[in-house]
Amino acid sequence: MEVRVEGYAQFLQLLYEAVDELNQGQAPGQTLEKSPTTVLMGSSGKLDSLGFIVLVVALEEKMERALGRHLSVIDAMFGGGEKTQWTIADLAARLAQQ
């Protein structure tokens, strides 16, 4: 599937908003940088499993409000083949394909 540029930008912004929400509850030094290259999941990722779940829930809530429909982050991440590392840019691109 092709990535729509407008969709990518919107999902990138929603991801940044979800990161802001996640960072509010993180300890100093454990916050995520708002950058397309920030690793969300994988060997060099900063999130533990609970942090990942908090981010996914925040993102899904923001997407539902912005788009008026539910999109599953987990389905987007794992429904299109195996990928062992996910950055913010990777997830925004995959969501823009949905």
C-alpha positions, -999 to +999 in steps of 0.1 A: +000+000+000+010+036-006+016+060+022-005+091+019+016+122+028-013+140+045-021+109+065+015+104+075+017+140+088-015+136+108-005+103+123+030+117+131+013+146+150-011+122+168+019+101+178+037+132+192+006+140+212+005+105+226+042+107+235+035+140+253+009+122+273+031+092+280+060+115+291+039+132+317+040+099+337+076+089+330+105+093+354+132+118+345+155+103+319+128+078+308+109+102+285+107+096+248+120+122+223+095+134+198+114+125+167+106+103+137+137+082+145+127+075+181+126+038+187+093+027+203+098-010+203+129-031+197+163-037+212+172+000+214+138+011+225+133+030+258+097+017+266+090-011+289+058-032+282+036-010+304+049+022+288+042+007+254+006-002+264+001+034+278+014+048+245-009+025+224-040+033+244-033+071+243-027+069+205-058+049+198-079+073+218-064+103+199-069+086+165-106+078+173-113+114+183-094+128+152-106+103+126-140+093+140-132+056+137-112+031+156-078+019+143-059-008+161-022+001+166-014-036+173-031-048+141-012-021+121+021-031+137+018-068+135-007-074+108+017-066+079+046-090+085+073-093+111+092-063+121+114-063+152+121-026+156+095+002+153+103+039+152+077+067+154+081+072+116+076+035+109+043+035+129+030+067+114+037+053+079+020+020+086-010+038+101-012+061+070-016+029+049-047+018+068 
